[in-house]
Amino acid sequence: MSSSQPSRILGIDPGTGLLGFGVIEVSKGGTLKLVDGGVIRTKVNQPLDERLIEIYRHLASVISKTRPQVMAIEKLFFAQNVTTAISVSHARGVAMLAGKLAGLEVAEYTPLQIKQSLTGYGRADKKQMQEMVRVILKLKEVPKPDDCADALATAICHSMTQKI
């Protein structure tokens, strides 16, 4: 990435029912700005393969529209529900594939790394994280839904970790 041009980071909060995404722009001076954010919703009653195609197509459209250079995606950490972990892993794989096929660098971060980057505390709760996203991006309100805020937190983590 050229230091004279702003860079864009696409953050991903993986999920099959709701996949959060958020794109931030990092200026030459290090200022962060919200470019786009939202969620990709799929229908619970749809077969998994159709849900994954929907996620891929929507993400490919977001990438084409916002032109990020990097995708930052949350690593999975599930202690209990194996079925959910497998489903989310599928969505993660599709998101990473969409990024790589578009030529993006893909970086992965654990929830602990994301929390420490934004708050300095690895056990920050959801409200603390959302408030930090709001403050860092100079927004009037916390981004909604939560999945979008989580995706933006992942993008912010990458910008802070990589010193872009």
C-alpha positions in Angstrom: 0.0 0.0 0.0 1.3 3.4 -0.9 1.7 5.7 2.1 0.6 8.7 0.1 -2.9 7.3 -0.7 -5.6 6.4 1.8 -6.0 2.6 2.3 -9.2 0.8 2.9 -9.8 -2.2 5.1 -12.8 -4.5 5.0 -13.6 -6.0 8.4 -15.6 -9.2 8.6 -17.6 -10.7 11.5 -18.4 -14.1 10.1 -21.8 -15.8 10.3 -24.2 -17.7 8.1 -27.4 -16.0 9.3 -25.8 -12.6 9.7 -22.4 -11.8 8.4 -21.2 -8.3 9.5 -19.0 -6.2 7.2 -17.4 -2.8 7.7 -15.1 -0.8 5.5 -12.9 1.9 6.9 -10.4 4.3 5.2 -7.1 5.1 6.8 -5.8 8.5 5.7 -2.1 9.3 5.3 -2.1 10.9 8.8 -3.7 7.8 10.3 -7.2 9.1 10.7 -9.9 6.5 10.3 -13.2 7.1 8.5 -16.3 4.9 8.0 -16.8 4.1 4.3 -19.5 1.5 4.4 -21.0 -1.1 6.8 -23.9 -3.5 7.2 -24.8 -7.1 7.3 -25.5 -9.8 4.9 -28.6 -11.7 6.0 -29.5 -15.2 4.8 -32.7 -17.1 5.4 -32.5 -19.8 8.0 -34.7 -22.1 5.9 -32.4 -21.9 2.8 -30.0 -24.8 2.2 -26.5 -24.0 3.4 -25.0 -24.0 -0.1 -27.5 -21.3 -1.3 -26.7 -19.2 1.8 -23.0 -19.4 1.1 -23.5 -18.4 -2.5 -25.6 -15.4 -1.3 -22.8 -14.4 1.1 -20.2 -14.7 -1.6 -22.2 -12.6 -4.2 -23.0 -9.9 -1.7 -19.4 -9.7 -0.4 -18.0 -9.6 -4.0 -20.4 -6.7 -4.6 -19.2 -4.8 -1.5 -15.5 -5.4 -2.4 -16.2 -4.1 -6.0 -18.0 -1.1 -4.7 -15.7 -0.1 -1.9 -12.3 -1.2 -3.2 -10.5 -2.3 -0.1 -6.9 -3.5 -0.2 -7.1 -5.7 2.9 -9.7 -8.0 4.5 -9.5 -8.4 8.3 -11.5 -11.3 9.6 -12.3 -12.6 13.1 -10.8 -16.0 13.9 -13.3 -18.4 15.4 -13.3 -19.1 19.1 -16.1 -21.5 20.1 -15.9 -23.5 23.2 -19.4 -25.1 23.2 -21.5 -25.2 20.1 -19.8 -27.3 17.5 -22.6 -27.1 15.0 -22.5 -23.3 15.1 -18.7 -23.3 14.8 -18.9 -25.5 11.6 -21.5 -23.3 10.0 -19.6 -20.1 10.8 -16.4 -21.8 9.5 -18.2 -22.2 6.1 -19.1 -18.5 6.0 -15.5 -17.6 7.0 -14.1 -19.7 4.2 -16.4 -18.1 1.7 -15.6 -14.6 2.9 -11.8 -15.3 2.7 -12.3 -16.8 -0.8 -14.2 -13.7 -1.9 -11.3 -11.5 -0.6 -8.5 -13.6 -2.1 -10.2 -13.8 -5.5 -10.5 -10.0 -5.5 -6.8 -9.8 -4.8 -7.1 -8.7 -1.2 -4.6 -9.5 1.5 -6.4 -11.4 4.3 -5.5 -11.0 7.9 -7.0 -12.9 10.8 -7.4 -11.7 14.4 -8.7 -13.4 17.6 -11.4 -11.8 19.6 -8.8 -11.1 22.3 -6.5 -9.3 19.8 -9.4 -7.2 18.6 -10.5 -6.2 22.2 -6.9 -5.4 23.2 -6.3 -3.3 20.1 -9.4 -1.1 20.7 -9.7 -1.0 24.5 -6.3 -2.1 25.8 -8.3 -4.8 27.8 -8.8 -8.3 26.5 -12.0 -8.9 28.4 -13.9 -5.8 27.2 -17.6 -6.4 26.9 -19.7 -5.8 23.8 -20.9 -2.3 24.9 -17.3 -1.1 25.6 -16.2 -2.4 22.2 -19.1 -0.7 20.4 -18.5 2.6 22.2 -14.8 2.5 21.1 -15.8 1.9 17.5 -18.1 4.9 17.7 -15.4 7.1 19.3 -12.5 6.0 17.0 -14.6 6.5 13.8 -16.1 9.8 15.2 -19.7 8.5 14.7 -22.8 10.0 16.4 -24.2 6.6 17.3 -22.9 3.1 17.7 -23.1 1.2 14.4 -26.0 -1.3 14.2 -26.5 -4.1 14.2 -23.9 -5.6 16.5 -22.4 -7.7 13.7 -21.6 -4.5 11.7 -19.9 -2.9 14.8 -17.9 -6.1 15.3 -16.8 -6.1 11.7 -15.7 -2.5 12.0 -13.8 -3.3 15.2 -11.9 -6.0 13.3 -11.0 -3.5 10.6 -9.9 -1.0 13.2 -7.8 -3.7 14.9 -6.0 -4.3 11.6 -5.2 -0.6 11.1 -3.8 -0.4 14.7 -1.9 -3.6 14.5 -0.3 -2.9 11.1 0.3 0.8 11.9 -1.2 1.7 8.5 
